[in-house]
Amino acid sequence: MKFSEIVSRLGDIVTDSSLSANENHDPEITGLAAIDEATTGNLSYIEGTKFASWVGKTNASALILPQDEKLQTQAQERNIVWVATKEPRLLFAKAIALFYQPYRPSPEIHPTAVIHPTAEIGSDVYIGPHVVIQPRVKVGNGAIIHPNVVIYPDVTIGDRTTLHANCTIHERSQIGADCVIHSGVVIGAEGFGFVPTRTGWVKMEQSGYTVLEDRVEVGSNSAIDRPAVGETRVGRDTVIDNLVQIGHGCKIGFGCAIAGQAGMAGGVEIGNRVILAGQTGIANQVKIGDGAIASAQAGIHNDVAPGEIVSGTPAIPHKLYLKACAIYNRLPEIYKLVKQFQRQEPK
């Protein structure tokens, strides 16, 4: 589509554009690309200073720029049309949606699907080959259930939710509207509940529920367990990466982001808009306040206050962690000084 059409369709967050200054130059955009890989016909973007130098050498035909007059002038001098916004990455994401939409099958029920007669299936639903839907399941309108999905009894699936191939939804789980559950995910399986005795481990039956609120996305091969009693809950608009483990009885607030290989033990409580970077580990019953951030590989054994940023294992405030890292890098030098002092001590 023409660049001007893209601008008009994304105009809600565009703050300025070069089109008004050069009405005769309105290139056709055939796709999108990263700034260092863009070619003629591509739209790309710059966010921050890391890739700013690419404005002078990119082959892109159009750019999404920050509110930076220097970059805008540089693009204009190279005859590259641009739009400016406070959030270039967000505008780029919206532009991608104009060119690409995920595969969405037309409503149908494949003849190989096994659906119990007590299941309630909404309208305009797609159910793919070899899906198994057990008793008393409720599937909302417009839901998409890809091949080989297994849904245990008494599960509720909300409107327009997508279950990708080979995921498993265990009994009594509740999944809200507009959720996306990727391949290999297991929702509501038994939590890790065993009681030690003199003769071995006694299994504690996991009779609770797992609840995903609206617009939750769960990445491939992640697991969210149900508890012995009560519920495991993931709040609305939370996004979960691949290979994440959420233990039984955890409570996760709304708008959180949990990166790959993060894991939390049972009973963890996470506030709203919390960010957990990759391989973060959280011990049993820990509470993390609203807006907190854990950097990659943080090992959290104690409660984290709202808004705090923590790093390291065991996790400590990030600023203190940076100081400790600076000292760690000097340990060989410090060790030599200590040995010198020891040699100088009187015998």
C-alpha positions in Angstrom: 0.0 0.0 0.0 1.1 3.6 -0.4 2.9 5.1 2.5 0.2 7.8 2.9 -2.4 5.1 3.4 -0.3 3.5 6.2 0.0 7.0 7.8 -3.7 7.6 7.6 -4.6 4.2 9.1 -2.1 4.6 12.0 -2.8 8.3 12.5 -3.9 8.0 16.1 -0.3 7.9 17.4 1.5 9.7 14.5 2.8 13.1 15.7 4.4 14.4 12.5 5.0 13.3 8.9 7.3 14.3 6.0 4.5 13.8 3.5 3.1 17.3 3.9 6.6 18.7 3.0 6.9 16.4 -0.1 3.5 15.5 -1.5 4.9 14.2 -4.7 7.0 11.5 -3.0 4.6 8.7 -1.7 6.4 5.4 -2.2 4.6 2.0 -2.3 5.4 -0.1 0.7 5.5 -3.8 0.0 6.6 -5.0 3.5 8.4 -4.3 6.7 11.9 -5.1 7.9 14.5 -4.4 10.6 16.5 -1.2 9.9 19.7 -3.1 9.1 18.0 -5.5 6.7 15.5 -3.1 5.0 15.5 -2.8 1.2 13.6 -0.7 -1.3 9.9 -0.9 -0.6 10.3 -1.7 3.1 9.1 0.3 6.1 11.4 0.2 9.1 11.8 2.1 12.4 14.3 3.6 14.8 13.9 3.5 18.5 16.5 5.2 20.7 20.2 5.8 19.8 21.4 2.2 19.3 20.4 2.1 15.6 20.3 5.9 14.9 23.3 5.7 12.6 21.4 3.5 10.2 19.3 6.5 9.1 22.3 7.5 7.0 22.8 4.1 5.4 19.5 2.1 5.4 17.9 1.1 2.1 14.4 1.4 3.5 11.9 3.5 1.6 10.1 4.8 4.7 10.9 5.1 8.4 9.1 5.4 11.7 11.2 7.8 13.8 11.2 9.2 17.3 10.6 12.9 17.9 14.1 13.8 16.9 14.6 16.6 14.5 18.2 15.6 13.6 17.1 12.1 12.5 14.1 13.5 10.6 16.3 16.0 8.7 18.8 13.2 7.9 16.0 11.1 6.5 14.6 13.9 4.5 18.1 14.6 3.0 18.2 11.0 1.8 14.7 11.3 0.3 13.3 8.8 2.8 9.7 9.6 3.9 9.0 9.3 7.6 6.5 9.6 10.4 7.4 10.6 13.9 5.9 9.3 17.2 6.6 9.1 20.9 6.5 5.3 20.6 8.2 4.1 17.3 8.1 0.4 18.3 4.4 0.5 19.0 3.7 2.2 15.7 5.8 -0.4 13.9 3.9 -3.2 15.6 0.6 -1.7 14.4 2.0 -1.4 10.9 2.9 -5.1 10.9 -0.7 -5.8 11.6 -1.7 -4.0 8.4 0.4 -6.4 6.3 0.1 -9.7 8.2 -2.6 -11.5 10.1 -2.1 -14.8 11.8 -3.6 -17.9 10.2 -7.3 -18.1 11.2 -9.2 -21.1 9.9 -12.8 -20.8 8.9 -15.5 -22.1 11.3 -16.0 -25.9 11.1 -15.8 -29.1 13.2 -13.6 -31.7 11.7 -15.1 -35.1 11.4 -12.3 -36.7 13.4 -12.9 -34.5 16.4 -14.3 -36.4 19.4 -16.8 -34.2 21.3 -18.8 -35.4 24.2 -22.6 -34.9 23.8 -22.7 -32.8 27.0 -20.2 -30.3 25.7 -21.6 -26.9 24.8 -20.0 -25.4 21.6 -20.6 -21.8 20.7 -21.2 -20.3 17.2 -18.5 -19.8 14.6 -16.1 -22.2 16.3 -13.3 -24.0 14.5 -12.4 -27.5 15.9 -9.6 -29.2 14.1 -8.6 -32.8 13.4 -8.3 -35.2 16.4 -9.4 -32.7 19.0 -10.9 -34.4 22.1 -13.5 -32.4 24.1 -14.7 -34.2 27.2 -17.9 -33.9 29.3 -19.5 -30.6 30.3 -16.9 -28.5 28.5 -18.1 -25.0 27.4 -16.5 -23.4 24.3 -17.3 -19.8 23.6 -18.3 -18.1 20.3 -15.6 -17.7 17.7 -13.1 -19.9 19.5 -10.4 -21.7 17.6 -9.2 -25.2 18.7 -6.3 -26.5 16.5 -5.5 -30.2 15.9 -4.8 -32.6 18.7 -5.9 -30.4 21.6 -7.3 -32.3 24.6 -9.8 -30.6 26.9 -10.7 -32.4 30.1 -14.1 -32.3 31.7 -15.8 -29.1 33.1 -13.4 -26.7 31.3 -14.6 -23.3 30.2 -13.1 -21.6 27.1 -14.0 -18.0 26.5 -15.1 -16.2 23.3 -12.5 -15.9 20.5 -9.8 -17.8 22.5 -7.3 -19.7 20.4 -5.9 -23.1 21.5 -3.0 -24.0 19.3 -2.1 -27.6 18.4 -1.2 -30.2 21.0 -2.0 -28.1 24.1 -3.8 -29.8 27.0 -6.4 -28.1 29.3 -7.0 -30.1 32.5 -10.3 -30.5 34.4 -12.2 -27.5 35.7 -9.8 -25.0 34.2 -11.3 -21.6 33.2 -9.9 -19.7 30.3 -11.3 -16.2 29.5 -12.0 -14.4 26.3 -9.4 -13.5 23.6 -6.7 -15.7 25.2 -4.0 -17.4 23.1 -2.6 -20.7 24.3 0.3 -21.9 22.2 1.4 -25.4 21.3 2.5 -27.7 24.0 1.1 -25.7 26.9 -0.5 -27.6 29.8 -3.1 -25.6 31.8 -4.4 -26.9 35.1 -2.3 -30.1 35.6 -1.7 -31.3 39.1 0.5 -29.2 41.2 3.6 -30.7 42.9 1.9 -31.6 46.1 3.4 -34.5 48.2 3.6 -35.0 52.0 6.8 -36.6 53.4 6.3 -39.6 55.7 8.7 -42.2 57.2 7.7 -44.6 54.5 7.8 -42.3 51.5 5.9 -39.5 49.8 2.1 -39.4 50.1 0.4 -37.7 47.2 -1.9 -34.7 48.1 -4.7 -34.6 45.6 -4.9 -31.3 43.7 -8.6 -30.5 43.8 -8.3 -26.7 43.0 -8.8 -24.7 39.8 -6.7 -22.8 37.3 -8.1 -19.6 36.1 -6.8 -17.4 33.2 -8.6 -14.1 32.9 -9.2 -12.3 29.6 -6.5 -11.6 27.0 -3.8 -13.8 28.6 -1.2 -15.3 26.2 0.8 -18.3 27.2 3.9 -19.3 25.2 4.8 -22.8 23.9 5.5 -25.6 26.4 4.7 -23.6 29.5 2.8 -25.1 32.4 0.4 -23.6 34.9 -0.6 -25.9 37.7 -3.7 -26.3 39.8 -3.5 -26.3 43.6 -4.7 -28.8 46.2 -7.4 -26.3 47.2 -8.3 -22.9 46.0 -7.1 -21.6 42.7 -4.1 -20.6 40.6 -5.0 -17.3 38.8 -3.4 -15.3 36.0 -4.7 -11.8 35.6 -6.0 -10.2 32.5 -3.6 -8.9 29.8 -0.6 -10.9 31.2 1.8 -12.3 28.6 3.8 -15.4 29.4 6.8 -16.6 27.2 7.8 -20.1 26.3 9.0 -22.7 28.9 7.6 -20.9 32.0 6.5 -22.8 35.1 3.8 -21.4 37.3 3.3 -23.5 40.4 0.1 -24.4 42.2 -1.7 -21.6 44.0 0.2 -18.8 42.4 -1.7 -15.4 42.0 -0.5 -13.2 39.1 -1.9 -9.8 38.6 -2.9 -8.0 35.4 -0.6 -6.7 32.7 2.5 -8.7 33.8 5.2 -10.0 31.4 7.0 -13.2 32.3 10.0 -14.1 30.0 11.2 -17.6 29.0 12.3 -20.2 31.5 11.1 -18.2 34.5 9.7 -20.4 37.2 7.8 -19.9 40.4 7.1 -22.3 43.3 3.7 -22.7 44.9 1.8 -19.9 46.5 3.8 -17.0 44.9 1.8 -13.7 44.7 2.8 -11.3 41.9 1.2 -7.8 41.7 0.1 -5.9 38.7 2.4 -4.9 35.8 5.3 -6.9 37.1 8.2 -7.9 34.7 10.1 -11.1 35.2 13.1 -11.4 32.9 14.4 -14.8 31.6 15.2 -17.6 34.0 13.9 -15.7 37.0 13.3 -18.1 39.9 10.9 -17.3 42.7 10.8 -19.3 46.0 7.6 -20.6 47.7 5.1 -18.1 49.1 7.1 -15.0 48.0 5.2 -11.8 47.3 6.2 -9.3 44.6 4.7 -5.9 44.6 3.1 -3.9 41.8 5.4 -2.6 39.1 8.5 -4.6 40.3 11.1 -5.8 37.9 13.4 -8.8 38.2 16.4 -8.9 35.8 17.5 -12.1 34.1 18.4 -15.1 36.3 17.3 -13.3 39.5 16.8 -15.7 42.3 14.1 -14.3 44.5 13.8 -15.7 48.0 12.2 -12.8 49.9 9.4 -10.4 49.2 10.0 -7.6 46.7 8.5 -4.1 47.4 6.3 -2.4 44.8 8.3 -0.7 42.0 11.6 -2.2 43.1 14.2 -3.6 40.6 16.1 -6.6 41.8 19.0 -8.6 40.3 21.3 -11.5 41.2 21.0 -14.6 43.3 19.9 -14.2 46.0 18.2 -11.1 44.5 19.2 -7.7 45.9 18.3 -4.2 44.8 19.6 -3.6 41.3 21.8 -0.6 42.2 23.5 -2.6 44.9 23.9 -5.5 42.5 25.8 -3.2 40.0 28.1 -2.1 42.8 28.8 -5.7 43.8 29.5 -6.6 40.1 32.0 -3.8 39.9 33.8 -5.2 43.0 33.6 -8.8 41.7 35.4 -7.7 38.5 38.2 -6.4 40.7 38.5 -9.5 42.9 41.8 -10.7 41.4 43.4 -7.2 42.0 41.9 -7.1 45.5 43.3 -10.6 46.2 46.8 -9.5 45.2 46.6 -6.5 47.5 45.5 -8.7 50.4 48.4 -11.1 49.8 50.8 -8.2 49.7 49.5 -6.9 53.0 49.8 -10.4 54.5 53.5 -10.6 53.5 54.2 -7.2 55.0 52.7 -8.1 58.4 55.4 -8.5 61.1 56.0 -12.2 62.0 
